[in-house]
Amino acid sequence: MALNTMLSVCRRKFDIASTSRIKKFVLEYSTRSLVEVGKLEIPKIQGKYDAGQLFLHRVFGYRGVILFPWSARVYDRDILANKKTTKTPDTDVNTSNQVGREVKGKNHTYYQVLIDSRDCPHIRAQTEAVTFLGQQENSKSLYAIPGLDYAAHEDILPYRTTEHQPLCHELFDKFLMPDPDKDPPFEARETLRAWQERNHPWLELSDVHKETTENIRVTVTPFYMGCRESQNSTVFWWRYCIRLENLGELSVQLRERHWRIFSLSGTLETVRGRGVIGQEPVLSPEQPAFQYSSHISLQAPSGHMWGTFRMEREDGHTFDCRIPPFSLESKNEDNSLPTGVV
């Protein structure tokens, strides 16, 4: 059953305004004229969304379409911190900062999605974040599929389009075909199923790590990319996606990063630098989130990373925001190489 709600696109700013009965979703671009793009539907509390479901991203505001689901283990250190700050007869010490303390994971649904290319220039997330190793075994190059992302179930705001062109992405028609008798009115093509099967090891989302420091939530998702031979040694590659969200009312800016990288070979590396990917993003109440991806290589099949971001509030207060520890695990590989394009 669809909500009596209009989904609109404006040409300059994304904003969510709500009343008791109506929610208007407005995306700001180059002009201020509103264009209706569809009608919102009731988000699913139970069950999963099907391939072909159009949606608006709750945090970044882009229009997208679901390709297929992933089941991931979410390790939320905030839950552990809440338990440890509750005094009991046996303990009254907050031990949530201990890096090695075990955090139990819970299964959660994420989705592989395509981002509408019309929205890519206006969102605070890298739209070329899903990368692959080069096709040759000895290649050190990386290549990306533009407009490919992962979205958590709670970030999906489903809608039914009223546009002639439901989504702009070069893979949309290759992966999905219209089926007006279905809900959603699109069906996965065999090319999508084959592409998912071929690239499953490089696309699979398995672990998600979360931790909040002074109202700044950091979410880390690592992905194994494969290994390559380099100067008589084997180099293992991972990419990791990081999302920062400001849950407070004061603006805060990311100033520095500090990483600790441990390899199974026994090495411990420290990395410090200004900002991330050449930026020092501001997380404000109007634009509270920022997402980016980076890469790491080790001469060992496993390791782990942790660290902090130095943050500065608008009142000048600085603090270290914890990056939750996460493992870098390799997988058994066959001779197949990732095929990122169809």
Protein Blocks (a to p, Z undefined) as FASTA:
>chain_A
ZZdddddddfkbccddddfkbccdddddfbmcdcdfbdcddddfedcddehiacddfklo
pacddfbdcddddddfklmmmmmmpccfkbccdfklpmklccdddddddddddddfklmm
mcccdfklbccddfbfklcbdcddehiacddfklpccdddfbfblbgcfklmmmpccdfk
bccfbdcdfklmmmmmmmmmmmpcfbdcdddeehiacddddddebdcdeehiacdddddd
dddddfbfbdcddfbdcdddddfkopacddddeheehiacdddfklmcccdddddddfbf
bdcdddddddddfkopacdddddddddddddddfbdcdfbZZ
